Amino acid sequence: MRHEFTQRTKHILASRVGWRCSNPECRAATTGPNSDRTRTSNIGHASHITAAALGGPRFDSKLYKFQRRDIANAIWLCANCAKKVDDDPQRYGAATLWFWRQDAEDLADSEKGRPIDLIQSVRFASIQLSPSCMWRSAHRLLKVRTAHGGSPDLGFHQVPAHAWEALKLSTESHSLDPILDIAISNDTDRTTVISALGLVPLHVWTVLKGLPGAYKIPVVDKYAIDVTRLVPGVPQMLNLPDPIAVPSHGTGRYVLCLRGFRQAADGNETLIRLAVYANNANWFSRAIYFGLY
């Protein structure tokens, strides 16, 4: 027997993400007009994070009926992404879908009340590491669990000291703090001016112990922000005396050193978003994981 969501649950679920697909690489609108003016057309789907019935994708035998039908076990996706995640449950595990849902709700909240053209005026097109720091792409993201139970799909690890020699790293030539290489895209018909940039901590915790390249885009400038104690939800921004202008339908790129990041984190696992202030609004990247040794 399938344990389906109620219509009320589906409506709340879709509304919490602005009726957009929760897949961070999609975010397609899922509702619009119907030729019948008394109806709407909907291509969204309330998908089960863990299956509605035995034999389904990501089935969890430990859940009770009411838990399978609860909104905590639901994610709003477009029809294409709903089929994609259920066809490949090994790739799209429950932890990944929980993280997608939280990320989509956070983004919907930040976009709420903004004019439609502003939604596209700043987009983090690429986030990668500068080779001049002692950090590498995280190799254990699937093992990382946030406070919400989700698993990030973008993250970096500090290189442990015992691996420095093999990787030809040195404190004289490489930064111990992370240095990020960031590309920003402007999809609108007017220039976007970035007057401040920084980060917003989401979670910091302690446990026992990549995106497409954009190197062909010229670097506008290099910046260093002095990171203080990381407090979830409290932005740390660097005001730019010479703002960055991102041309219409163009892309800008900057390098940002998070100076003092290791000392600022109370734990060895941290989740942040990058942030820029442009067009009188704050804009945020997807959540990024940082693991310290």
C-alpha positions as CSV (number, residue, x, y, z in Angstrom):
1,M,0.0,0.0,0.0
2,R,1.3,3.4,-1.0
3,H,1.3,6.1,1.6
4,E,0.6,9.3,-0.4
5,F,0.7,12.9,0.6
6,T,-2.5,14.9,1.1
7,Q,-3.4,17.7,-1.3
8,R,-2.8,20.2,1.5
9,T,0.7,18.8,2.1
10,K,1.5,19.0,-1.7
11,H,0.3,22.6,-1.8
12,I,2.4,23.7,1.2
13,L,5.4,21.8,-0.1
14,A,5.3,23.6,-3.5
15,S,4.6,27.0,-2.0
16,R,7.6,26.7,0.3
17,V,9.9,26.6,-2.8
18,G,8.0,29.1,-4.8
19,W,6.5,26.4,-7.0
20,R,10.0,25.8,-8.5
21,C,11.8,22.5,-8.9
22,S,14.0,21.9,-5.8
23,N,16.9,20.4,-7.9
24,P,19.5,23.2,-7.6
25,E,20.6,22.5,-11.2
26,C,17.1,22.9,-12.5
27,R,14.8,25.2,-10.5
28,A,12.2,25.2,-13.3
29,A,8.9,26.9,-12.7
30,T,6.2,24.1,-12.3
31,T,2.9,26.0,-12.6
32,G,1.3,28.3,-15.2
33,P,-2.0,29.0,-17.0
34,N,-4.3,26.6,-18.6
35,S,-6.4,27.3,-21.7
36,D,-9.4,27.0,-19.4
37,R,-9.2,30.3,-17.4
38,T,-10.7,28.5,-14.3
39,R,-7.8,26.1,-14.1
40,T,-4.0,26.0,-13.9
41,S,-1.4,23.8,-15.5
42,N,1.0,22.0,-13.2
43,I,4.1,20.0,-14.1
44,G,5.4,19.7,-10.5
45,H,5.4,16.5,-8.4
46,A,5.5,15.9,-4.7
47,S,8.1,13.2,-4.6
48,H,8.8,10.9,-1.7
49,I,12.3,11.2,-0.3
50,T,12.0,7.7,1.1
51,A,9.6,5.5,-0.8
52,A,5.9,5.5,-0.3
53,A,5.8,1.7,-0.4
54,L,8.0,-1.4,-0.1
55,G,10.1,-1.8,-3.2
56,G,10.2,1.9,-4.1
57,P,13.3,4.0,-4.4
58,R,15.1,4.8,-1.1
59,F,12.6,2.8,1.0
60,D,13.1,3.0,4.7
61,S,11.5,0.1,6.6
62,K,12.0,2.0,10.0
63,L,9.4,4.6,9.1
64,Y,5.7,4.4,10.2
65,K,2.8,5.2,7.8
66,F,2.3,8.7,9.1
67,Q,6.1,9.5,8.6
68,R,6.0,8.4,5.0
69,R,3.1,10.7,4.4
70,D,4.6,13.6,6.3
71,I,5.9,16.8,4.6
72,A,9.3,16.0,6.1
73,N,9.5,13.1,3.7
74,A,8.6,15.2,0.7
75,I,10.4,17.2,-2.0
76,W,8.9,19.3,-4.8
77,L,10.4,18.5,-8.2
78,C,9.4,19.1,-11.8
79,A,8.2,16.0,-13.6
80,N,11.6,15.4,-15.3
81,C,13.6,15.6,-12.1
82,A,11.1,13.5,-10.2
83,K,11.6,10.7,-12.7
84,K,15.4,11.2,-12.7
85,V,15.8,10.9,-9.0
86,D,13.6,7.8,-8.8
87,D,15.3,6.1,-11.7
88,D,18.7,6.4,-10.0
89,P,18.2,6.2,-6.2
90,Q,21.9,5.3,-5.7
91,R,23.0,8.6,-7.2
92,Y,20.2,10.6,-5.6
93,G,20.0,9.3,-2.1
94,A,17.7,10.5,0.7
95,A,20.4,12.7,2.2
96,T,20.9,14.5,-1.2
97,L,17.2,15.1,-1.6
98,W,16.9,16.4,2.0
99,F,19.7,18.9,1.2
100,W,18.1,19.9,-2.1
101,R,14.9,20.7,-0.3
102,Q,16.5,22.8,2.4
103,D,18.6,24.7,-0.2
104,A,15.5,25.4,-2.3
105,E,13.5,26.7,0.6
106,D,16.4,29.0,1.6
107,L,16.7,30.3,-2.0
108,A,12.9,30.9,-2.2
109,D,13.0,32.8,1.0
110,S,15.8,35.1,-0.3
111,E,14.0,35.7,-3.6
112,K,10.6,36.4,-2.0
113,G,9.4,39.9,-2.8
114,R,12.1,40.7,-5.4
115,P,11.2,42.0,-8.9
116,I,11.5,39.2,-11.4
117,D,14.5,40.8,-13.3
118,L,16.5,40.9,-10.1
119,I,16.2,37.1,-9.7
120,Q,18.6,36.6,-12.6
121,S,20.9,39.6,-12.2
122,V,23.5,37.7,-10.1
123,R,24.2,34.0,-10.6
124,F,27.2,32.1,-9.1
125,A,28.2,30.3,-12.3
126,S,31.4,28.6,-11.0
127,I,32.9,28.1,-7.6
128,Q,36.3,26.4,-7.4
129,L,39.6,26.5,-5.5
130,S,42.6,28.5,-6.4
131,P,45.7,26.3,-6.7
132,S,47.6,28.6,-4.4
133,C,45.9,27.3,-1.2
134,M,46.2,24.0,0.8
135,W,42.7,22.8,0.0
136,R,41.3,20.3,-2.4
137,S,37.8,19.2,-3.5
138,A,36.1,17.2,-0.8
139,H,36.4,13.4,-1.3
140,R,33.9,12.4,1.4
141,L,30.8,14.6,0.7
142,L,28.5,11.5,0.8
143,K,29.6,10.9,4.4
144,V,28.9,14.5,5.4
145,R,25.6,15.1,7.2
146,T,24.3,18.6,8.1
147,A,22.1,19.5,11.0
148,H,19.1,19.0,8.7
149,G,20.3,15.5,7.7
150,G,21.2,16.6,4.2
151,S,24.5,16.1,2.3
152,P,26.0,18.9,0.3
153,D,27.1,18.3,-3.3
154,L,29.8,21.0,-3.4
155,G,32.7,21.2,-0.9
156,F,36.4,21.4,-0.1
157,H,38.8,19.8,2.4
158,Q,41.9,21.1,4.0
159,V,44.9,19.1,2.9
160,P,46.4,17.3,6.0
161,A,50.0,18.1,6.9
162,H,51.2,14.6,6.2
163,A,50.2,15.0,2.5
164,W,52.0,18.3,1.9
165,E,55.3,16.9,0.7
166,A,53.7,14.4,-1.7
167,L,51.5,17.2,-3.2
168,K,54.5,19.7,-3.2
169,L,52.7,22.1,-0.9
170,S,54.4,24.5,1.4
171,T,53.3,27.2,3.8
172,E,55.7,29.6,2.1
173,S,53.9,29.3,-1.2
174,H,50.4,28.2,-0.3
175,S,47.7,29.7,1.9
176,L,46.5,27.6,4.8
177,D,43.1,29.3,4.5
178,P,40.9,28.6,1.6
179,I,41.1,30.8,-1.5
180,L,38.1,30.6,-3.9
181,D,38.0,31.3,-7.6
182,I,34.4,32.6,-8.3
183,A,32.6,33.4,-11.5
184,I,29.4,35.5,-11.5
185,S,27.0,35.7,-14.4
186,N,24.5,38.5,-15.2
187,D,21.6,37.2,-17.3
188,T,19.8,40.5,-17.5
189,D,19.8,43.4,-20.0
190,R,21.6,45.8,-17.7
191,T,24.9,46.1,-15.9
192,T,25.0,44.6,-12.4
193,V,27.3,46.4,-9.9
194,I,28.6,44.4,-7.0
195,S,29.6,46.7,-4.1
196,A,30.3,44.1,-1.4
197,L,31.1,40.4,-1.2
198,G,31.6,37.8,1.5
199,L,30.0,34.8,3.1
200,V,27.2,33.7,5.3
201,P,27.8,30.8,7.7
202,L,25.0,28.2,7.8
203,H,26.2,25.5,10.2
204,V,29.4,24.8,12.1
205,W,29.9,21.4,13.8
206,T,32.5,18.9,14.9
207,V,32.8,15.2,14.1
208,L,35.5,12.6,14.7
209,K,37.6,12.1,12.2
210,G,33.4,20.4,-8.3
211,L,31.8,22.7,-10.8
212,P,32.8,23.4,-14.4
213,G,36.0,25.4,-14.9
214,A,35.9,29.1,-15.7
215,Y,39.6,29.8,-16.1
216,K,39.1,31.4,-19.5
217,I,37.3,34.3,-17.9
218,P,39.7,37.1,-16.8
219,V,40.0,37.7,-13.1
220,V,38.7,41.1,-12.2
221,D,40.5,41.4,-8.9
222,K,41.7,39.4,-5.9
223,Y,40.3,40.1,-2.4
224,A,40.9,38.9,1.1
225,I,38.2,39.0,3.8
226,D,39.2,38.7,7.4
227,V,36.9,36.1,8.7
228,T,35.8,36.4,12.4
229,R,34.0,33.8,14.5
230,L,31.5,32.0,12.4
231,V,27.9,32.6,13.7
232,P,25.2,30.8,11.7
233,G,23.0,33.3,9.8
234,V,25.3,36.3,10.4
235,P,26.9,37.6,7.2
236,Q,30.5,38.7,7.0
237,M,30.9,41.1,4.1
238,L,33.8,43.1,2.6
239,N,32.8,46.5,1.1
240,L,34.5,47.2,-2.2
241,P,35.8,50.8,-2.7
242,D,36.0,50.0,-6.4
243,P,32.8,48.0,-7.2
244,I,32.8,45.1,-9.7
245,A,30.7,45.8,-12.9
246,V,29.3,42.7,-14.5
247,P,28.1,43.6,-18.0
248,S,24.7,42.7,-19.4
249,H,24.6,39.0,-20.3
250,G,28.2,38.8,-19.3
251,T,30.4,37.2,-16.6
252,G,32.8,38.5,-14.0
253,R,35.3,36.6,-12.0
254,Y,37.1,37.3,-8.7
255,V,39.3,35.5,-6.3
256,L,38.5,35.6,-2.6
257,C,40.8,34.5,0.2
258,L,38.9,33.6,3.5
259,R,41.7,34.8,5.7
260,G,41.5,33.4,9.2
261,F,38.8,30.9,8.3
262,R,40.4,28.0,10.2
263,Q,40.6,29.9,13.5
264,A,37.1,31.3,13.0
265,A,35.4,27.9,12.8
266,D,34.4,26.5,16.2
267,G,34.2,23.0,14.7
268,N,36.0,21.0,12.0
269,E,32.9,20.9,9.6
270,T,31.4,24.1,8.2
271,L,28.6,25.0,5.8
272,I,28.5,28.4,4.2
273,R,27.1,30.4,1.3
274,L,29.0,32.9,-0.7
275,A,27.3,36.3,-0.9
276,V,27.5,39.5,-2.9
277,Y,25.6,42.7,-2.5
278,A,24.4,44.1,-5.9
279,N,21.4,46.1,-7.1
280,N,20.4,46.9,-3.5
281,A,20.0,43.2,-2.6
282,N,22.0,40.3,-1.2
283,W,22.6,37.3,-3.5
284,F,23.7,33.9,-2.3
285,S,25.4,30.9,-3.7
286,R,24.4,27.3,-3.1
287,A,25.6,25.9,0.2
288,I,29.3,24.9,0.3
289,Y,30.9,22.5,2.7
290,F,34.4,23.0,4.2
291,G,36.2,20.2,6.2
292,L,39.1,21.0,8.5
293,Y,41.7,18.5,9.6
